Amino acid sequence: MKKINTNYATAILHALLLVCVLGSTGFSQDLPAQIDLIKKQLIKKDDIIAGRFPEYTINGKWHYSEGLNWFAGFTGGELWYLFELTGEQELKKRALAHADKLTAHADSDFTHDVGFIFQPSCIKAYQITGEKKYREAAIKAAEMLTRRFNSKGEFIRAWGKLSSPAQAGVMIIDSMMNIELLFWAAEETGDKKFYDIAYKHATTVMNQNVRSDGSSYHLIEFDPATGKVLDKRTKQAYRKESTWGRGQAWGIYGFANAYRRTGDEKFLYTSKELANFYISRLQDDHLSNWDLNLSGPGIKRDASAAAIAASGLFLLSEQVKTDDLKEKYQSYAEKITKSLLKKCLYTTSTREIEEGILIHQVLQHNRGKGVDESNPAGDYYFVEAVKKLHDRLK
């Protein structure tokens, strides 16, 4: 008699559970079963990483960086969302442990990703607890981000220590997510410099990264001394003129948020153009390939791009002015989120080990890192999209 693969059997049982919950007659009015599964895996993940900084999984197991990385705020952010969904104090306790650890990194000067690090963790901790130390850390991080602003080109430098001239002229579309830290700091402190830098940077990204057909470049290189554009290229897409899926999703979300913060119609228009291009490249399962210009058998889906796009589309649906556009973007956000729950939740895996929450993500396809694996960004925005779906179905 053949030995039964228990992991495979468990995956089948979970899949049957999801079929029952997702049902042919329509989606459940709430998501208790899925949320419970996510919560259990999140607690397990938090125990496994034990204060370390995960980057991506290899064969389902987390690989860690030696120090702080751009993902550092996401696990704490997931814990905050699950705390809001369940009210369980253990989740709050765990989230605060992440925020407490990150306060020591508020003066980091090697990356623009302080928004990703402090928005989900310390700002959320401050909003929920009112403790000033979290506010102080986030404002300090925002101050550091302003120091990365190049006034000649009106852009925020993506990478490298401020003392190093290497990569001083590089701006990437991911930055549209980090400027929320500046918008928040402007509102919190009353200091207009934060707003002005965020606004100018968003305008530069709109003018330089977004193509006329609504697709996008990953990376723009400026001459840091003059602000002149030297090149438009990618480190993530298949080729220079194609469109990296996750970058497009960052743009959808980031420009919708820029409109929410500024009321400037050009940002709303840009978010819609990016969204329409992304939607046009969705596959039959409402997920997207890692590069939106690639299609056909064997091309990897990127669940992280789908999760970010879904959450961004939920936000965009709240900003548009007409009922038909609201329905359009909300409908696609819901379809994408439901597809992720059905096809990419860790419970659907047949591998021996899955330490992440969302599988079938692509971190860096061109370097072979985190391909068809999990990473903290995808996990976080997936949890965020699920929470938004839950809140709409209450």
Secondary structure, DSSP 4 states (H G I P E B T S, - for coil): -PPP-HHHHHHHHHHHHHHHHH-TT---SS-HHHHHHHHHHHHHHHHHHTT-EEEEEETTEEEEESS--TTTTHHHHHHHHHHHHH--HHHHHHHHHHHHHHGGGTT--SBSTHHHHHIIIIIHHHHHH--HHHHHHHHHHHHHHHTTEETTTTEE--BS-TT--TTTTEEETTHHHHTHHHHHHHHHH--HHHHHHHHHHHHHHHHHHB-TTS-B-SEEEE-TTT--EEEEE-SSSSSTTS-BHHHHHHHHHHHHHHHHHH--HHHHHHHHHHHHHHHHT--TTS--BSBTT--STTPPB-HHHHHHHHHHHHHHHHH-SSHHHHHHHHHHHHHHHHHHHHHTBGGG--SS---SSB-SEEEEGGGTEEEEE--HHHHHHHHHHHHHHHHHH-
